[in-house]
Amino acid sequence: MRPKASQSVKILGYNRTLPPAGGMDGCHHRTNVTCHSVPELSQIHGRPAASAAARRSRLNRSRWISAAFVAVMAVCAAVVFLWDWNWFKPIVEARLSAYAGRSVSMERLRVQLGRVTTIIAEDVRIASPAGFHQSDLATASSVAVEFSAETWIRSGRIVLPTIVVEQPVFTVLETATEENNWTLALPQAETDGPAIEVGTVSIRNGTGRARLVPSGSDVEFAIATASDGGRQTLIVDAKGTYAGQPITAHAIGDALLSLRNADIPYSVDFSLANGATRIALKGTIQNPLVLTGANLDLMLSGQDMALLYPLTGIPIPKTPPYRVSGKLDFEGGRIRFTHMQGKVGSSDLNGALAIDPRGTRPILSGILASRSVDLEDLGGFIGSQPGRTTTPGQTPEQVRQVQRAEDHPRLLPTTPISIPKIQSMDIHITYKGDKIVGRNVPFDSIAAKLDIDNGRITLSPLRLDLGGGSVTGMIKLNPVGEELDTDAAVKIQRVDVGKLLAVSGLGSGRGTISGTATIKGRGRSMSEILGRGDGAADIVMPLGGEVNSLLATLSGGELGRAFLAAIGIPDKESIRCLVADMVLMRGVVASRTLVVNTSDHLITGGGRADLFREVLDMHLRTDSKHFTIGTLATPLRIYGPFKDLHFATAPELVLRGGAAIGLGLLFPPAAVLPTIQFGVGEGSPCQEKRR
C-alpha cells in the first residue's frame, strides 16, 4: 500500500505539513512515513514555555494582591468604626490658646462630614489670665461651627454659615488696681490669607456675672439671640448693683455680626435704671465698631446729675431733679448731644454738648442756655445744697437736705471740691440765663464761661446784670494737693439800688452802687478758701438814695424801723453818699472806712467779720449835722453769727462827751475819709463835713 501523502494545514496562522495518518515518527510504527512533531503553542507565539515555578509565582503574586486589598479594606473599616477626632484636639487647643493669649481647652471634639461639615467642641473653657485662677473668663457646653467644604473646594473661600454657642457662662472681673480678665492679646488680622465669612452667630441661654471693684459693680446678666420675623436680634438683660446703687438694664440690638457691616445701620434699643437715674437710648449706629455716625434719641432723668458721673465720666456738681432729652450722634471722632432741652429743678436747660474721648483726657465742650433760671438750682457749683424746699420733683429726702442746709448755722458752703473728679476731664462750657427768677434774687440775667484744663478751673467772664448795672468777675482755682489755690476779682458797676431792694423784697430806694473786691486763698471748700483768704473790698454809692430801704437791708428787713430809730434818724431820710473800705487778712474782714452821709446825719462805723468762724462784730455811730441841745451820738452794735445777727444800743445814760470821745477813737470822722476812686472826686457828697 502506498503511503498517504502528507497534508498541509494552517495552525494558529502558520502553514505546517502534517504527516500522513498513522505515519508519525516515534509515535506510529505501522507505516514507513516519517512522523513530524507538532510545535508547542508557546513556540508558535515566539515565547519560551512557562515553567511550573513561573506559574506558581504568578499565583502567589495574585494571592498577595488580594491579601493587601483585603487588609486595606479592613484598615478602612477600622478607621471608619474606630476613628476619633479627639486625636486632633491638642492641635486645635494649642492654636486657639496661642491666638487668645491664654489657655483654651475642650473636653471633646466631633466632626460631622458632608458638603457642609459641622465641627462641634464640647465643654469649652477660656481661662482667665494669671491672678484670676479662681474662675474662667468664659465656658460653654458646646460650640458648633458649620464649614462649607463644597465652597472651599470650588473657590478656596472659607465660609462658616452658622456658629451656635450653647449655654455660655461669662465671668468678668476687675480688681481694685484696675487689672481685668477680659482683655485678650489678639493678633492683628492677616490680610494676605483668605477672609473668613460668617453667616450667623447664635447664643442660647447665655449667662454671666460682672464684678468691677473700681466702679462698685456686681451685675448678673443674661444674653441670648432671637429671631423676629427673619431678623436676628441680640438681647441682654442685667441686674445688680453699680456705683453703690441698684441697677437694671435691658438692651435689644441687631445680630452680632451686623456690627461689622459699615453699610447697614445697626439698630439699638437700650434702657437703664441706676438708682433714681434713668437712661433711654433708641435709634441706629453707623459702623459701630469705629463709630462713624449715629441717629439716636437720648433721654436722661434723675434726682441729681452728680450721679451721672459713674455712668458718663462727666464731673457734674449736685443738682435738683432733672429731665433732659436730645439727639446723640458721632462726628469727627466726637460724641455729640444736640437739640438738648429739658428742666433742672425750676430752670429750663437747652443747648448742645460734645465729648472728644481721644487724647490723655476726654474733652467736654458746649453751649448751654436757660430762658428762665433759679440761681438756687446752681448752688451745687459752689458746694451748697441746690434747690429749694419748693423745687418740683424732689424726693422727701432732698427736701429734708435743703431744709437742713437752710437751718444749718453755717452760711458758707463746707462741701469739699473733688480734685480727682475735676482732673478727670477737660471742660469748656459757656452758659447764659436770660432771666433770673426766684425769691429775693436781685439780678436780671447771668452769663458765664467755664474752662477746666487738667484740673485748673477758670470762670471768666462771669457776669450778673441788673438794670443798667452789672457784677462781673474772674475766678481761678488751681489744684495744689488736695486743695485749690484761688485768685478771684469782682467788679460792681452802677448796680441800681432801687431794683436791688425791690427784687429782694426789702422796700424801695434809688441810687447806684459800684465797687471792687479781690481775694486770694487756699482750701478744699468755699468756706476754707474764704476763711483763710487775703484781699480787699471797696464799695461806694455816690449818687444818693433812700436811707430807709438801704439801712433796712443791713438790719435784715423786719427790724428796719427799729434799727433806724436806734441810730437816731427818721425812716425817710435820704442818703447822699455811702463809702465802705475793707481789708481781708487770714479770713478776717476789717473795716478801714465806713460812712453813710445822709441829708441830716453822718453815720460812721467799723468792725470785724470772721469768715472762718462766720461771726460779725460791728459798731455804727450817728451824728447829726445840725447841732441841737440834747442830741446824742447814738451807738449801735451788730454782732453774732452770720445767720443770726443781733442788734444792741449803748446804755441811754452814757454821757454825751464820753460817748463821743470813745466812739471817736473807734470811728474816724468824715473829715479824714480818703477819696475812694470809684469816680468820687472833689466836691462829692462823700467829702462833706459836719456843720
Secondary structure, 3 states (H helix, E strand, C coil): CCCCCCEEEEECCEEEEECCCCCCCCCCCCCCCCCCCCCCHHHHCCCCCCCHHHHHHHHHHHHHHHHHHHHHHHHHHHHHHHCCHHHHHHHHHHHHHHHHCCCEECCEEEEECCCEEEEEEEEEEECCCCCCCCCCCEEEEEEEEEEEHHHHHHHCCEEEEEEEEECCEEEEEECCCCCECCCCCCCCCCCCCCCEEEEEEEEECEEEEEEECCCCEEEEEEEEEEEECCEEEEEEEEEEEECCEEEEEEEEEECHHHHHCCCCCEEEEEEEEECCEEEEEEEEEECCCCCCEEEEEEEEEECCHHHHHHHHCCCCCCCCCEEEEEEEEEECCEEEEEEEEEEECCEEEEEEEEEECCCCCCEEEEEEEECCEEHHHHHHHHCCCCCCCCCCCCCHHHHHHHHHHHHCCCCCCCCCCCHHHHHCCEEEEEEEECCEECCCCCCCEEEEEEEEECCEEEEEEEEEEECCEEEEEEEEEEEECCEEEEEEEEEEEEEEHHHHHHHHCCCCCCCEEEEEEEEEEEECCHHHHHHCCEEEEEEEECCCEEHHHHHHHHHCCCCHHHHHHHHCCCCCCEEEEEEEEEEEECCEEEEEEEEEEECCEEEEEEEEEECCCCEEEEEEEEEECCCCCCCCCEEEEEEEECCCCEEEECCCCCCHHHHHHHHHHHCCCHHHCCCCCCCCCCCCHHHCCCC
